[in-house]
Structures are given as structure tokens and as C-alpha cells.
Amino acid sequence: MNAYVIVDIEVTDPEGYKEYVKLAPESIKIFGGRYTARGGQNETLEGEWHAKRLVILEFPSFDQAKAWLNSDEYAPARALRHKYAKTNMVVVEGT
């Protein structure tokens, strides 16, 4: 069953964040993931959540998504994301 990683990103250093954008895609691909949304226009339809930059990733499974996040392949990009942005991230199983 597919899983989706949903990330709300507030970029705090746009110049530094560019390096993250270069590094992250290859690690996602290694774990069978792909982008389904990446920073396009978003709008709050209900509630109090006002997302900044939304990214949605699809992985073949819940476990594969978690393996990517904690992998050695993603570690350098993850460190850059933590340095240049504030994020909220969830993973949810698909139907």
C-alpha cells in the first residue's frame, strides 16, 4: 500500500535552501519515492492551517517512506533542510 509524506516547509534561508533542493530528489528516487506536489500554489480551504511551501511525496509503502527519512542517503539533505527551513512532516498510508 502506498504511503504519502506531506511536508509543510517554511524556508528561512532561500539561498541555503537551494542546496537542499539539489540533493533531496536523488535520495527520494533511491527509496522508490516520487514528488506528487512540490511547492506549487496552495490555499487553505477550511481551518486554521496556513501552509507555507507544501511538498507531497509518494512511496511504495509506509516503511519505505520512513526508511528514506532516516537513511544515510538522505542524511546530508536532511541536515540542510533543518539548517535552512522549519518543517512539519507527516506520513499517511494510502487507500
NUVOMI-662694 format. One record per residue: residue number from 0; x, y, z of N, C-alpha, C in turn; residue in one letter. Coordinates in pm, whole numbers. Last residue first. Layout:
// NUVOMI-662694
num,nc1,nc2,nc3,cac1,cac2,cac3,cc1,cc2,cc3,residuo
NUM,X,Y,Z,X,Y,Z,X,Y,Z,A;
...
This chain:
// NUVOMI-662694
num,nc1,nc2,nc3,cac1,cac2,cac3,cc1,cc2,cc3,residuo
94,-489,459,26,-601,366,25,-586,267,-89,T;
93,-180,525,213,-281,547,110,-393,445,116,G;
92,-72,641,528,-94,531,436,-202,566,337,E;
91,133,923,582,0,863,590,-9,752,486,V;
90,351,1123,768,338,1018,669,202,953,691,V;
89,444,1468,806,366,1351,844,376,1247,733,V;
88,615,1752,923,612,1640,830,528,1527,889,M;
87,718,2084,922,627,1988,983,609,1878,880,N;
86,1017,2282,943,925,2191,875,834,2118,972,T;
85,1217,2551,853,1139,2491,961,1034,2404,893,K;
84,1543,2568,699,1397,2572,697,1341,2516,826,A;
83,1817,2531,705,1765,2641,624,1613,2653,621,Y;
82,1874,2310,871,1952,2433,885,1881,2553,820,K;
81,1708,2107,787,1698,2153,926,1770,2286,947,H;
80,1806,2080,527,1667,2121,549,1650,2175,690,R;
79,2065,1987,581,2047,2118,517,1904,2169,537,L;
78,2002,1737,688,2075,1835,771,2059,1976,713,A;
77,1887,1619,462,1805,1643,583,1871,1746,673,R;
76,2107,1591,295,1999,1682,257,1914,1717,379,A;
75,2255,1397,442,2312,1530,412,2205,1632,374,P;
74,2056,1176,467,2111,1249,583,2172,1385,547,A;
73,1980,1017,257,1908,1143,275,1972,1232,383,Y;
72,2153,799,281,2145,870,153,2077,1007,168,E;
71,2103,699,530,2232,765,509,2228,847,380,D;
70,1756,750,631,1864,686,556,1993,769,553,S;
69,1516,832,736,1624,800,829,1748,742,762,N;
68,1351,866,514,1374,978,605,1497,955,693,L;
67,1348,603,401,1409,716,330,1445,827,428,W;
66,1206,465,599,1345,427,571,1417,539,497,A;
65,957,584,576,1034,605,699,1181,568,679,K;
64,888,487,320,893,631,347,977,661,470,A;
63,888,213,368,984,269,273,998,419,292,Q;
62,671,186,543,806,155,590,913,213,498,D;
61,461,254,369,483,333,490,627,312,538,F;
60,553,221,20,498,172,147,531,270,259,S;
59,635,359,-208,566,231,-225,502,177,-97,P;
58,553,711,-173,646,598,-161,568,468,-174,F;
57,524,1045,-269,460,914,-268,569,808,-264,E;
56,515,1365,-117,594,1257,-175,514,1127,-167,L;
55,446,1699,-133,386,1567,-111,469,1466,-189,I;
54,497,2010,16,555,1905,-68,484,1775,-32,V;
53,427,2355,44,385,2216,62,455,2124,-37,L;
52,521,2629,215,557,2555,94,522,2409,119,R;
51,297,2698,429,394,2781,356,420,2714,220,K;
50,-44,2681,535,80,2618,491,168,2718,416,A;
49,-227,2741,778,-182,2825,667,-44,2776,624,H;
48,-497,2613,945,-366,2579,890,-337,2668,771,W;
47,-751,2648,1041,-651,2748,1078,-513,2723,1017,E;
46,-1033,2571,820,-947,2560,937,-843,2670,948,G;
45,-1034,2525,465,-1103,2525,594,-999,2521,704,E;
44,-857,2589,262,-1000,2582,231,-1086,2583,357,L;
43,-569,2755,188,-645,2697,298,-793,2703,264,T;
42,-383,2680,-98,-482,2768,-36,-553,2693,75,E;
41,-89,2690,-301,-179,2622,-209,-269,2725,-143,N;
40,120,2644,-584,19,2726,-517,-63,2640,-422,Q;
39,396,2417,-520,305,2494,-603,208,2576,-518,G;
38,581,2251,-387,589,2395,-373,498,2477,-461,G;
37,511,1982,-531,638,2037,-485,636,2190,-491,R;
36,356,1667,-545,341,1812,-538,469,1868,-479,A;
35,469,1426,-584,337,1445,-644,298,1593,-638,T;
34,786,1280,-630,711,1400,-594,574,1395,-661,Y;
33,853,946,-521,840,1046,-626,762,1164,-572,R;
32,1054,661,-415,961,772,-399,956,863,-519,G;
31,1236,461,-397,1116,434,-474,1012,545,-465,G;
30,1470,536,-283,1375,462,-199,1239,442,-266,F;
29,1593,681,-484,1657,557,-438,1559,472,-358,I;
28,1433,913,-494,1427,815,-602,1483,680,-559,K;
27,1524,1043,-265,1383,1004,-276,1367,895,-380,I;
26,1786,1100,-335,1759,1008,-223,1615,959,-226,S;
25,1744,1281,-546,1811,1153,-572,1784,1053,-460,E;
24,1615,1512,-423,1548,1423,-519,1613,1287,-541,P;
23,1802,1652,-238,1693,1564,-193,1638,1469,-299,A;
22,1993,1828,-360,2031,1699,-304,1915,1602,-280,L;
21,1869,2064,-450,1953,1986,-542,1977,1844,-491,K;
20,1743,2155,-222,1660,2123,-339,1739,2042,-442,V;
19,1967,2218,-66,1878,2108,-28,1797,2060,-148,Y;
18,2055,2442,-203,2141,2323,-199,2059,2200,-159,E;
17,1853,2625,-151,1875,2580,-290,1961,2454,-294,K;
16,1880,2705,108,1783,2601,78,1798,2547,-63,Y;
15,2050,2926,98,2099,2799,151,2010,2683,113,G;
14,1864,3114,-8,1991,3082,-78,2045,2947,-32,E;
13,1651,3124,184,1629,3078,47,1757,3041,-28,P;
12,1608,3048,491,1725,3098,416,1714,3047,273,D;
11,1370,2948,572,1422,3062,647,1545,3124,580,T;
10,1076,2812,454,1216,2835,420,1263,2961,491,V;
9,870,2602,588,891,2747,594,1041,2770,572,E;
8,676,2339,469,811,2394,484,806,2546,487,I;
7,515,2053,529,488,2196,526,621,2263,562,D;
6,479,1747,370,570,1836,439,526,1980,419,V;
5,383,1418,369,334,1554,347,418,1647,434,I;
4,417,1117,216,483,1207,310,439,1347,273,V;
3,218,837,175,242,975,133,306,1053,247,Y;
2,231,505,50,230,598,162,269,735,109,A;
1,64,216,-90,143,338,-98,130,421,28,N;
0,84,-117,0,0,0,0,89,124,0,M;
